[in-house]
Amino acid sequence: MITIRPFRDEDAQTLSAIYRRAVQELGPKKYGSEQVAVWAGLEPSPARFTEIMNDGRCGLVAVDDSDQVVAFGDFERDGHIGFLYASPDVAGTGVVATLYAALEAKAKSQDVGKLYSEASELAKSFLLKQGFTVVERRDFEVNGVPIHNFAVEKRLRAPR
Ligand SMILES: CC(C)(COP(=O)(O)OP(=O)(O)OC[C@H]1O[C@@H](n2cnc3c(N)ncnc32)[C@H](O)[C@@H]1OP(=O)(O)O)[C@@H](O)C(=O)NCCC(=O)NCCS
C-alpha cells in the first residue's frame, strides 16, 4: 500500500537515488543519451535535498509498506513545482497520481492560486492528465548540450 507523507531528513539519500534512477532509466524514453547525461549531472546530493526540502516548501513523498520512498514531489509557496520524480519500479502505476493529488490538495488548502513547473517530456505527459496546460516549450543548453522542457501550469482558483 502507498502512503503519502511529508519529507523527512532521513529520506534525503533515497531522493538522490530515485532522481538518479528516474533520469537514467525513464529519461531515455524521451531524451537522447547526451541529454540524459547532463540531466543526471544536475542530481542534488542528499545534503542539498535536505536543504531544499526544508526551505519552507511543501515536500511530500510516497512510501511503500516498509516506509521506503518510491516517489517525491514538492511545491514552493508561489506554487512552483521543483521536483516530481518516481522510482522506475512504480512509474506508470498511478503512484505519482496519488502523490500529485496530495500535493494539489495541500496547495489548495494553503490558498495557492496556481501550480506551475518546467516539465520534462515525461512530466508534461503526466501533468497534462492532471489538468495542466502547456504555456510554452523552452529550449536551452546545459553544458553545451541542447535540451528542452515545457512551462506548464494549472490554475487552482481565480486570480485575485
Ligand atoms: C514524471 C514522472 C514522475 C511521471 O510519473 P509516471 O508514473 O511515469 O506518470 P505516467 O504514467 O503518467 O507517465 C508519464 C509519461 O512518461 C512516459 N513513461 C512513463 N513510464 C513509462 C514506461 N514504463 N515506458 C514508456 N514510457 C513511460 C510516458 O511518456 C508517459 O506519458 P504517456 O502516458 O502519455 O505515454 C516519472 O515519469 C518520472 O519520474 N520521470 C523521470 C523524471 C522526470 O522527468 N521528472 C520531472 C522533471 S521536470
The ligand as an SDF file (V2000), in Angstrom:
LIG
                    3D

 48 50  0  0  0  0  0  0  0  0999 V2000
    7.3980   12.4420  -14.3390 C   0  0  0  0  0  0  0  0  0  0  0  0
    7.0470   11.1570  -13.6170 C   0  0  0  0  0  0  0  0  0  0  0  0
    7.1280   11.3840  -12.0990 C   0  0  0  0  0  0  0  0  0  0  0  0
    5.5970   10.8040  -14.0100 C   0  0  0  0  0  0  0  0  0  0  0  0
    5.2060    9.6270  -13.3370 O   0  0  0  0  0  0  0  0  0  0  0  0
    4.6490    8.3750  -14.1570 P   0  0  0  0  0  0  0  0  0  0  0  0
    4.1050    7.4070  -13.1850 O   0  0  0  0  0  0  0  0  0  0  0  0
    5.6970    7.9070  -15.0970 O   0  0  0  0  0  0  0  0  0  0  0  0
    3.4740    9.0540  -14.9830 O   0  0  0  0  0  0  0  0  0  0  0  0
    2.7440    8.4580  -16.2470 P   0  0  0  0  0  0  0  0  0  0  0  0
    2.5000    7.0070  -16.0700 O   0  0  0  0  0  0  0  0  0  0  0  0
    1.5990    9.3620  -16.4970 O   0  0  0  0  0  0  0  0  0  0  0  0
    3.8280    8.6230  -17.4030 O   0  0  0  0  0  0  0  0  0  0  0  0
    4.1760    9.8850  -17.9090 C   0  0  0  0  0  0  0  0  0  0  0  0
    4.8630    9.6850  -19.2460 C   0  0  0  0  0  0  0  0  0  0  0  0
    6.1250    9.0850  -19.0100 O   0  0  0  0  0  0  0  0  0  0  0  0
    6.4010    8.0950  -20.0160 C   0  0  0  0  0  0  0  0  0  0  0  0
    6.5230    6.8000  -19.3350 N   0  0  0  0  0  0  0  0  0  0  0  0
    6.3870    6.5560  -18.0120 C   0  0  0  0  0  0  0  0  0  0  0  0
    6.6120    5.2590  -17.7430 N   0  0  0  0  0  0  0  0  0  0  0  0
    6.9030    4.6940  -18.9230 C   0  0  0  0  0  0  0  0  0  0  0  0
    7.2590    3.3830  -19.3160 C   0  0  0  0  0  0  0  0  0  0  0  0
    7.3690    2.3900  -18.4170 N   0  0  0  0  0  0  0  0  0  0  0  0
    7.5020    3.1450  -20.6210 N   0  0  0  0  0  0  0  0  0  0  0  0
    7.3950    4.1370  -21.5280 C   0  0  0  0  0  0  0  0  0  0  0  0
    7.0770    5.3990  -21.2150 N   0  0  0  0  0  0  0  0  0  0  0  0
    6.8350    5.6620  -19.9350 C   0  0  0  0  0  0  0  0  0  0  0  0
    5.2860    8.1870  -20.9910 C   0  0  0  0  0  0  0  0  0  0  0  0
    5.6270    9.1170  -21.9650 O   0  0  0  0  0  0  0  0  0  0  0  0
    4.1480    8.7500  -20.1820 C   0  0  0  0  0  0  0  0  0  0  0  0
    3.2610    9.5020  -20.9470 O   0  0  0  0  0  0  0  0  0  0  0  0
    2.0080    8.8030  -21.7120 P   0  0  0  0  0  0  0  0  0  0  0  0
    1.2300    8.0780  -20.6490 O   0  0  0  0  0  0  0  0  0  0  0  0
    1.3090    9.9800  -22.2910 O   0  0  0  0  0  0  0  0  0  0  0  0
    2.6350    7.8780  -22.7030 O   0  0  0  0  0  0  0  0  0  0  0  0
    8.0140   10.0000  -13.9910 C   0  0  0  0  0  0  0  0  0  0  0  0
    7.8180    9.6810  -15.3370 O   0  0  0  0  0  0  0  0  0  0  0  0
    9.4680   10.3150  -13.7650 C   0  0  0  0  0  0  0  0  0  0  0  0
    9.9910   10.1790  -12.6450 O   0  0  0  0  0  0  0  0  0  0  0  0
   10.1670   10.7220  -14.8450 N   0  0  0  0  0  0  0  0  0  0  0  0
   11.6040   10.9700  -14.8080 C   0  0  0  0  0  0  0  0  0  0  0  0
   11.9080   12.2250  -14.0420 C   0  0  0  0  0  0  0  0  0  0  0  0
   11.1740   13.4350  -14.5620 C   0  0  0  0  0  0  0  0  0  0  0  0
   11.0330   13.6380  -15.7510 O   0  0  0  0  0  0  0  0  0  0  0  0
   10.7540   14.2730  -13.6150 N   0  0  0  0  0  0  0  0  0  0  0  0
   10.2100   15.5560  -13.9070 C   0  0  0  0  0  0  0  0  0  0  0  0
   11.3180   16.5380  -14.0420 C   0  0  0  0  0  0  0  0  0  0  0  0
   10.7030   18.0810  -14.6150 S   0  0  0  0  0  0  0  0  0  0  0  0
  1  2  1  0
  2  3  1  0
  2  4  1  0
  2 36  1  0
  4  5  1  0
  5  6  1  0
  6  7  2  0
  6  8  1  0
  6  9  1  0
  9 10  1  0
 10 11  2  0
 10 12  1  0
 10 13  1  0
 13 14  1  0
 14 15  1  0
 15 16  1  0
 15 30  1  0
 16 17  1  0
 17 18  1  0
 17 28  1  0
 18 19  1  0
 18 27  1  0
 19 20  2  0
 20 21  1  0
 21 22  1  0
 21 27  2  0
 22 23  1  0
 22 24  2  0
 24 25  1  0
 25 26  2  0
 26 27  1  0
 28 29  1  0
 28 30  1  0
 30 31  1  0
 31 32  1  0
 32 33  2  0
 32 34  1  0
 32 35  1  0
 36 37  1  0
 36 38  1  0
 38 39  2  0
 38 40  1  0
 40 41  1  0
 41 42  1  0
 42 43  1  0
 43 44  2  0
 43 45  1  0
 45 46  1  0
 46 47  1  0
 47 48  1  0
M  END
$$$$
